[in-house]
Amino acid sequence: MTAAAESDAWRHTSYGFVHDTENALIAPFSPGWAMEVEYTAAFSELFDQAGLFIRARDDVWVKAATEFSDGQLSAGAVVTHGRSDWSLSPASDWLGKRVLIRASWSGGAITIRGGIAGEPLRLLRVLPFEDADSVEAGPLVCAPTRAGLVVPFHAWRVTAADASLHGQ
């Protein structure tokens, strides 16, 4: 996927602006299911990002992704209910590697996990997410500060939701 220049998803918090220009290929997503994407996280510019986008409405969505910021690759999520929040943790060892991001929806929550494809995934976020009509999800790329970001995606899957929060 190629990111459009200055593309991003964000609403209000801290920066004061609304960006609804993410590049996402989305399909129906329902409770009881998980969605995964695999891609190569070869980023070099500020805020280069790729991962999984989940949209219920224009002002209710989740971006679960890896992102290059402050000189390193991080993994995390932006959760938006009118206003966005942002959580991340270092994932420098994922840079240049094939990454898997997984969102599992069950019990009124979405559990986000990520890691290097083929290795154990780590828990990135658990967030409340109620059933809603027309929820869609799929691969995402954004390049808020430049043009020309191309991210190779290797897989996009829908599987059964995780059986439990722990023991994955």
Buried (B, 14 or more C-beta within 10 A) or exposed (E): BEBBEEBBBBBEBEEEEBBEBBBBBBEEBEBEBBBBBBBBBBBEEBBBBBBBBBBBEEBBBBBBBBBBBEEEBBBBBBBBBEEBEBBBEEBEEBBEBBBBBBBBBBBEBBBBBBBBBEEEBEEBBBBEBEEEEEBBBBBBBBBBBBEEBEBEBEEBEBEEBBEEEEEB
